[in-house]
Amino acid sequence: MKTLLIFLLVAMPFIITNEPVAKDCKCENIILQGRVRITTFGEDFRVRITDIDPDIRVHITTTPIRCGEWDTVSASEDFRIKIVDNAEDFSIQFSDFPGLSTRVINQ
């Protein structure tokens, strides 16, 4: 029992992460750049907009080529989001400087 407890205390930080966006700019194996459709149902992700400590900074552009650059579309999307006030998959902040937050980079 003592060995199991020691294993769990050592291994848990490597097994469980509370960061929804990975360092490779993916959430649930979907890269967070490209064509995005905002919807009220059938979303891939629930997203909360914040001004403080986001998971990812987003810039809306017609030529999304890097992490956090999104082009909002009504069809042929790469992924779909629903804007929510709570119970989000990840949070975003609109910015002229898109990309991962410092917290995600340092995880």
C-alpha positions in Angstrom: 0.0 0.0 0.0 2.8 2.4 0.9 4.5 1.6 -2.4 1.3 2.4 -4.4 0.9 5.7 -2.5 4.5 6.7 -3.3 4.0 5.8 -7.0 0.9 7.8 -7.2 2.5 10.9 -5.6 5.4 10.7 -8.0 3.5 9.7 -11.2 0.4 11.9 -10.9 2.0 15.2 -12.1 3.1 13.4 -15.3 -0.2 11.6 -15.8 -2.7 14.4 -15.1 -2.4 17.9 -16.7 -5.0 20.6 -16.1 -3.9 22.6 -19.1 -6.5 22.1 -21.9 -4.2 23.4 -24.6 -0.9 21.6 -25.2 2.4 23.2 -26.2 1.9 22.1 -29.8 -1.2 24.4 -29.9 -3.6 21.4 -29.9 -6.7 20.7 -27.8 -8.1 17.1 -28.1 -5.7 16.6 -31.0 -7.1 19.5 -33.1 -4.7 22.3 -33.9 -6.1 25.7 -32.8 -5.4 27.6 -35.9 -7.3 28.0 -39.2 -10.9 28.3 -40.2 -13.3 28.5 -37.2 -17.1 28.4 -37.2 -18.9 29.9 -34.2 -22.0 27.9 -33.5 -24.7 27.3 -30.8 -24.7 23.5 -31.1 -22.5 20.7 -32.5 -19.3 22.4 -31.3 -15.9 20.8 -31.0 -15.0 23.1 -28.1 -16.7 25.3 -25.5 -14.7 28.5 -25.3 -14.8 31.3 -22.8 -13.6 34.8 -23.7 -11.4 36.5 -21.0 -9.1 39.4 -20.5 -7.0 37.7 -17.9 -4.8 34.6 -18.1 -6.2 32.9 -21.3 -5.1 29.5 -22.5 -4.5 31.0 -26.0 -4.4 34.4 -27.5 -6.4 34.7 -30.7 -6.1 37.0 -33.7 -8.8 37.1 -36.4 -7.3 37.1 -39.9 -8.1 35.9 -43.3 -4.8 34.1 -43.6 -4.3 32.0 -40.5 -0.9 30.4 -40.7 0.2 30.0 -37.0 -1.1 29.1 -33.6 -4.0 31.3 -32.5 -4.7 32.8 -35.9 -8.3 32.2 -36.7 -10.5 32.9 -39.8 -14.2 32.9 -38.9 -16.2 31.1 -41.5 -19.8 29.9 -42.0 -18.8 26.6 -43.8 -15.8 24.4 -44.5 -14.4 25.0 -41.0 -11.4 23.2 -39.4 -13.2 23.2 -36.1 -16.3 24.6 -34.4 -16.6 26.6 -31.2 -19.4 27.7 -28.9 -18.9 30.8 -26.8 -19.8 30.1 -23.1 -19.6 31.8 -19.7 -18.5 28.8 -17.8 -17.6 25.1 -18.1 -15.2 25.9 -21.0 -12.8 23.5 -22.7 -10.3 26.4 -22.9 -10.2 30.2 -22.6 -9.2 32.8 -25.3 -8.2 36.4 -25.3 -8.4 38.5 -28.5 -5.0 40.0 -29.2 -2.8 41.4 -32.0 -0.2 38.9 -30.8 -1.7 35.4 -31.2 -0.3 32.2 -29.6 -0.1 30.2 -26.4 -0.2 32.0 -23.1 3.0 32.1 -21.1 1.4 29.7 -18.6 0.9 27.0 -21.3 4.4 27.5 -22.7 5.9 27.0 -19.3 3.9 23.9 -18.3 
